[in-house]
C-alpha cells in the first residue's frame, strides 16, 4: 500500500464521518455525491477510495446490491434505482 499522507493527517476518523453522512444522505435523498476531506488536486485517488468505502458499507451493513443502486464513478454519485 502506498503511503499517501503523513500519519498526523490520516486516521482522524474524518473519512468514517463522511461515509456515515453519505449513507444517511443516500437514504434521505435517494442519491449522494461523494466527497472527501483531502486535497483532490493533490490526492485524487482518495475520493474514489471514499466512494468504494461507501459501496462496501452499503453491501455489508445494508445488504444493497448493484441491482438496487447505481454507481456513477465519473461523477462520484450513488443513487437508488427506481
Buried (B, 14 or more C-beta within 10 A) or exposed (E): EEEEEEEEEEEEEBBEEBBEEBBEBBEEEEBBEBBBEBEEEEEEEBBEBBBEBBBEBBEEEEEBEEEEBEBEEEEBBBBEEE
